Amino acid sequence: MILAILIILVVLVFLVIGLYNRLVKLRNNRENAFADIDVQLKQRLDLIPQLVEAVKAYMKHESSVLTDITNARTNALKATTVNEKIAAEAQLTTALQGLQVAVEAYPDLKANQNFIQLQEEISDIENKLAAARRFFNSATKELNNAVETFPSNLLAGIFDFKRELMYDLGTDQRVKSEEAPKLNF
């Protein structure tokens, strides 16, 4: 009888250890996924001053667009938490989209080799960011599932694991993404 109780306790201890270790791995996986996003954001932030300088000479009347980009970049550099970085990145994405619209009015700028190269680099980074965001959301979903499902939810509460936020477009970006593109011929 004592042996059976002892075996049950040992099994429970190993189950608790296994569940706890799984939660830690999932949390670390999510943090690693955001670190990948951080790397791409840093590359994009490093390219923005070069892009702004390339555009300045052509877009004297579009200074508000450049100011928006500079302010958004500053906010992104100041962000420290995951949620602050997500919000700052969304603001920066919106500002960069404003630049893309403004650039359409400057055919000479669109033909400038330096601008073309910067635009290609930013486009590449945007694609990498999209992939990194998908991976982050996948890692977050896996962590959230573990935090909310039985029996790991019992340990999650005890060890302060909590549901984490997904990487979200934000309200403004969601509205824009749901609008049909406007084509001008």
KEKE-3310 file (N, C-alpha, C; in steps of 0.2 Angstrom, whole numbers, plus 5000, padded with zeros to 4 digits):
npx = (5004:5009:5020:5013:5007:5018:5023:5013:5015:5028:5026:5017:5025:5034:5026:5022:5034:5037:5026:5028:5041:5038:5029:5039:5048:5039:5036:5049:5051:5042:5047:5059:5054:5049:5061:5066:5058:5062:5075:5072:5065:5074:5083:5075:5073:5086:5087:5078:5083:5091:5083:5074:5083:5086:5074:5071:5077:5069:5056:5051:5039:5032:5035:5028:5025:5038:5041:5032:5037:5049:5046:5038:5048:5057:5048:5048:5061:5061:5052:5050:5044:5036:5023:5023:5032:5025:5015:5022:5028:5017:5013:5024:5024:5012:5016:5026:5019:5012:5022:5025:5014:5015:5027:5023:5020:5032:5041:5054:5061:5057:5064:5077:5092:5098:5087:5078:5085:5085:5071:5069:5076:5069:5057:5060:5064:5051:5044:5051:5048:5034:5034:5041:5032:5021:5027:5029:5016:5011:5019:5015:5001:5003:5008:4998:4988:4993:4993:4980:4974:4969:4979:4989:4985:4983:4996:5001:4994:4999:5013:5013:5012:5004:4991:4996:4997:4993:5002:4996:4987:4982:4969:4968:4976:4970:4958:4962:4968:4956:4950:4946:4958:4963:4962:4971:4970)
npy = (4994:5007:5007:5009:5021:5029:5027:5033:5046:5049:5048:5059:5069:5069:5071:5084:5091:5089:5096:5109:5111:5111:5122:5132:5130:5133:5147:5152:5149:5158:5170:5170:5170:5183:5190:5187:5195:5207:5209:5210:5222:5231:5231:5237:5249:5254:5257:5267:5281:5282:5280:5291:5302:5300:5303:5316:5326:5326:5327:5340:5346:5337:5336:5333:5319:5314:5318:5311:5298:5299:5303:5291:5281:5286:5283:5270:5266:5270:5261:5248:5236:5221:5223:5237:5238:5232:5241:5252:5248:5246:5259:5264:5256:5261:5274:5272:5267:5278:5285:5278:5280:5294:5294:5290:5301:5306:5303:5304:5301:5288:5282:5283:5276:5273:5275:5265:5253:5255:5254:5241:5234:5237:5232:5218:5216:5219:5207:5197:5201:5199:5185:5182:5187:5179:5167:5171:5173:5160:5153:5160:5156:5142:5143:5150:5140:5130:5136:5137:5125:5109:5098:5107:5120:5121:5121:5132:5144:5143:5145:5158:5159:5166:5170:5176:5191:5191:5195:5209:5217:5229:5242:5252:5247:5235:5240:5246:5235:5228:5235:5237:5238:5254:5257:5267:5272)
npz = (5000:5004:4996:4983:4985:4986:4973:4965:4970:4965:4952:4950:4954:4943:4933:4936:4935:4921:4915:4920:4914:4901:4899:4902:4891:4881:4884:4882:4869:4863:4867:4860:4847:4846:4848:4835:4827:4833:4828:4814:4814:4819:4809:4799:4805:4805:4791:4788:4791:4780:4769:4771:4769:4756:4750:4753:4745:4734:4738:4743:4747:4754:4768:4779:4779:4780:4792:4800:4798:4804:4817:4821:4820:4830:4841:4840:4843:4856:4862:4874:4880:4874:4870:4868:4858:4848:4846:4842:4830:4822:4820:4813:4802:4796:4794:4784:4774:4770:4765:4753:4746:4744:4736:4724:4716:4711:4699:4695:4707:4709:4699:4704:4708:4721:4729:4724:4728:4742:4744:4739:4749:4761:4757:4757:4770:4776:4771:4778:4791:4791:4790:4802:4811:4810:4814:4828:4832:4831:4840:4852:4852:4854:4867:4874:4873:4881:4893:4896:4895:4903:4910:4913:4915:4928:4934:4928:4933:4946:4945:4939:4925:4911:4899:4884:4873:4856:4841:4834:4821:4824:4826:4816:4805:4803:4798:4786:4779:4776:4767:4749:4737:4729:4712:4700:4684)
capx = (5000:5014:5023:5008:5006:5025:5024:5009:5018:5033:5023:5014:5030:5037:5021:5022:5040:5036:5022:5032:5046:5034:5027:5045:5050:5034:5037:5055:5050:5038:5052:5064:5051:5049:5068:5067:5055:5066:5080:5070:5063:5081:5086:5071:5074:5092:5087:5074:5086:5094:5077:5072:5088:5086:5068:5071:5079:5064:5049:5051:5032:5030:5039:5024:5026:5045:5041:5028:5041:5054:5042:5037:5055:5059:5044:5049:5067:5060:5048:5054:5040:5033:5017:5025:5036:5020:5011:5026:5029:5011:5013:5029:5021:5007:5020:5030:5014:5011:5028:5024:5008:5018:5032:5020:5020:5038:5044:5062:5063:5056:5070:5083:5095:5098:5080:5076:5089:5082:5065:5070:5078:5063:5052:5063:5063:5044:5042:5054:5044:5028:5035:5042:5025:5017:5030:5028:5009:5011:5022:5010:4995:5005:5009:4991:4984:4996:4992:4973:4971:4970:4981:4994:4983:4984:5002:5002:4992:5003:5019:5012:5011:4998:4989:5000:4994:4996:5005:4990:4988:4979:4963:4969:4979:4965:4953:4965:4969:4950:4948:4948:4963:4960:4966:4970:4972)
capy = (5000:5012:5007:5011:5028:5032:5027:5038:5053:5050:5049:5065:5074:5069:5075:5092:5093:5089:5101:5115:5112:5112:5129:5136:5130:5137:5154:5154:5149:5164:5176:5169:5172:5190:5192:5187:5201:5213:5209:5213:5229:5235:5232:5242:5256:5257:5259:5272:5287:5282:5281:5298:5306:5299:5305:5323:5330:5325:5328:5346:5348:5331:5336:5330:5312:5312:5320:5306:5293:5301:5302:5284:5278:5288:5280:5262:5265:5270:5255:5243:5230:5218:5227:5244:5237:5230:5247:5257:5245:5247:5266:5265:5253:5266:5280:5270:5266:5285:5287:5274:5284:5300:5293:5289:5308:5308:5298:5304:5297:5281:5279:5284:5269:5272:5274:5258:5249:5255:5251:5233:5231:5238:5227:5212:5216:5218:5200:5194:5203:5195:5178:5182:5188:5172:5162:5173:5171:5152:5152:5163:5152:5136:5145:5151:5134:5126:5140:5137:5118:5105:5099:5112:5127:5121:5124:5139:5148:5143:5148:5164:5159:5169:5171:5182:5194:5189:5201:5211:5223:5235:5244:5256:5243:5230:5243:5247:5229:5226:5240:5235:5243:5258:5257:5273:5271)
capz = (5000:5005:4989:4978:4986:4984:4966:4963:4971:4961:4945:4950:4954:4937:4929:4937:4932:4914:4913:4921:4909:4894:4900:4902:4884:4876:4885:4879:4862:4861:4868:4854:4841:4846:4846:4828:4825:4835:4823:4808:4816:4820:4802:4796:4809:4802:4784:4788:4790:4773:4765:4772:4766:4748:4747:4755:4739:4729:4741:4748:4749:4758:4774:4785:4778:4782:4799:4803:4798:4809:4824:4822:4821:4837:4846:4840:4847:4863:4865:4878:4881:4868:4868:4866:4851:4843:4844:4838:4824:4818:4818:4808:4796:4793:4791:4778:4769:4768:4760:4747:4742:4742:4731:4717:4713:4710:4694:4695:4713:4708:4695:4707:4710:4728:4732:4722:4732:4748:4743:4739:4755:4765:4755:4759:4778:4777:4770:4784:4797:4791:4792:4809:4815:4809:4819:4834:4834:4832:4847:4857:4852:4858:4874:4877:4873:4886:4899:4897:4895:4908:4917:4913:4917:4936:4936:4925:4938:4952:4943:4935:4917:4909:4892:4881:4867:4849:4837:4831:4816:4827:4823:4810:4800:4801:4793:4779:4776:4774:4761:4743:4734:4724:4706:4696:4677)
cpx = (5004:5018:5019:5007:5013:5025:5019:5012:5024:5031:5020:5019:5033:5032:5021:5028:5040:5032:5025:5037:5043:5032:5033:5047:5045:5035:5044:5055:5047:5043:5057:5060:5050:5056:5069:5064:5059:5072:5078:5068:5069:5084:5082:5072:5081:5092:5083:5077:5089:5088:5075:5077:5087:5079:5068:5072:5073:5057:5049:5044:5029:5033:5035:5025:5033:5045:5037:5033:5046:5052:5041:5043:5057:5055:5046:5056:5066:5056:5052:5050:5038:5027:5018:5028:5030:5017:5015:5028:5023:5011:5018:5027:5016:5011:5023:5025:5012:5016:5027:5019:5011:5023:5029:5020:5026:5042:5051:5064:5062:5061:5076:5086:5095:5092:5077:5079:5086:5075:5064:5072:5073:5058:5054:5062:5055:5042:5045:5050:5037:5029:5037:5036:5021:5020:5029:5020:5008:5013:5018:5004:4997:5005:5002:4987:4987:4994:4984:4970:4973:4975:4986:4992:4983:4991:5004:5000:4996:5010:5019:5013:5004:4997:4993:4996:4997:4998:4999:4991:4986:4973:4964:4972:4974:4960:4956:4966:4962:4947:4950:4953:4960:4965:4965:4973:4973)
cpy = (5006:5013:5010:5019:5032:5032:5032:5045:5054:5051:5056:5071:5075:5072:5082:5095:5094:5094:5108:5116:5114:5119:5134:5136:5134:5145:5156:5154:5156:5170:5176:5171:5180:5193:5192:5193:5207:5214:5212:5220:5233:5236:5237:5249:5259:5259:5265:5279:5288:5283:5289:5303:5306:5302:5313:5327:5331:5328:5334:5347:5342:5330:5332:5322:5310:5313:5314:5300:5293:5300:5295:5280:5279:5284:5272:5261:5266:5265:5250:5236:5227:5222:5234:5243:5236:5236:5252:5254:5246:5254:5267:5262:5258:5272:5278:5269:5273:5287:5284:5278:5290:5300:5292:5295:5310:5303:5298:5300:5290:5278:5280:5277:5268:5271:5267:5253:5249:5252:5244:5230:5232:5233:5220:5211:5215:5211:5196:5195:5199:5188:5177:5183:5182:5167:5164:5171:5164:5150:5154:5158:5145:5137:5146:5144:5130:5129:5139:5130:5114:5100:5105:5119:5127:5124:5131:5145:5149:5146:5154:5164:5162:5169:5177:5185:5191:5196:5203:5217:5229:5238:5247:5251:5238:5234:5244:5241:5226:5230:5237:5240:5247:5258:5263:5271:5277)
cpz = (5000:4998:4984:4979:4984:4977:4963:4964:4967:4954:4945:4950:4947:4932:4929:4934:4924:4912:4914:4916:4902:4894:4899:4894:4880:4877:4882:4872:4859:4862:4862:4848:4841:4845:4839:4825:4827:4830:4817:4809:4816:4813:4798:4799:4806:4795:4784:4787:4783:4768:4765:4768:4758:4746:4748:4749:4734:4732:4746:4750:4753:4765:4779:4784:4781:4790:4803:4803:4804:4816:4825:4823:4828:4842:4846:4843:4854:4866:4868:4879:4874:4865:4865:4859:4846:4841:4840:4831:4819:4816:4813:4802:4792:4790:4785:4772:4766:4763:4754:4743:4739:4736:4724:4713:4710:4705:4694:4701:4712:4704:4698:4710:4717:4731:4730:4726:4739:4749:4743:4746:4761:4763:4757:4767:4779:4776:4776:4790:4797:4793:4800:4814:4815:4814:4826:4836:4835:4839:4853:4857:4856:4865:4877:4878:4879:4893:4901:4897:4901:4906:4918:4916:4925:4938:4933:4930:4944:4950:4939:4928:4916:4901:4890:4875:4861:4846:4832:4826:4819:4823:4816:4804:4798:4796:4786:4776:4773:4768:4755:4740:4729:4718:4702:4689:4673)
residu = (MET:ILE:LEU:ALA:ILE:LEU:ILE:ILE:LEU:VAL:VAL:LEU:VAL:PHE:LEU:VAL:ILE:GLY:LEU:TYR:ASN:ARG:LEU:VAL:LYS:LEU:ARG:ASN:ASN:ARG:GLU:ASN:ALA:PHE:ALA:ASP:ILE:ASP:VAL:GLN:LEU:LYS:GLN:ARG:LEU:ASP:LEU:ILE:PRO:GLN:LEU:VAL:GLU:ALA:VAL:LYS:ALA:TYR:MET:LYS:HIS:GLU:SER:SER:VAL:LEU:THR:ASP:ILE:THR:ASN:ALA:ARG:THR:ASN:ALA:LEU:LYS:ALA:THR:THR:VAL:ASN:GLU:LYS:ILE:ALA:ALA:GLU:ALA:GLN:LEU:THR:THR:ALA:LEU:GLN:GLY:LEU:GLN:VAL:ALA:VAL:GLU:ALA:TYR:PRO:ASP:LEU:LYS:ALA:ASN:GLN:ASN:PHE:ILE:GLN:LEU:GLN:GLU:GLU:ILE:SER:ASP:ILE:GLU:ASN:LYS:LEU:ALA:ALA:ALA:ARG:ARG:PHE:PHE:ASN:SER:ALA:THR:LYS:GLU:LEU:ASN:ASN:ALA:VAL:GLU:THR:PHE:PRO:SER:ASN:LEU:LEU:ALA:GLY:ILE:PHE:ASP:PHE:LYS:ARG:GLU:LEU:MET:TYR:ASP:LEU:GLY:THR:ASP:GLN:ARG:VAL:LYS:SER:GLU:GLU:ALA:PRO:LYS:LEU:ASN:PHE)
# end
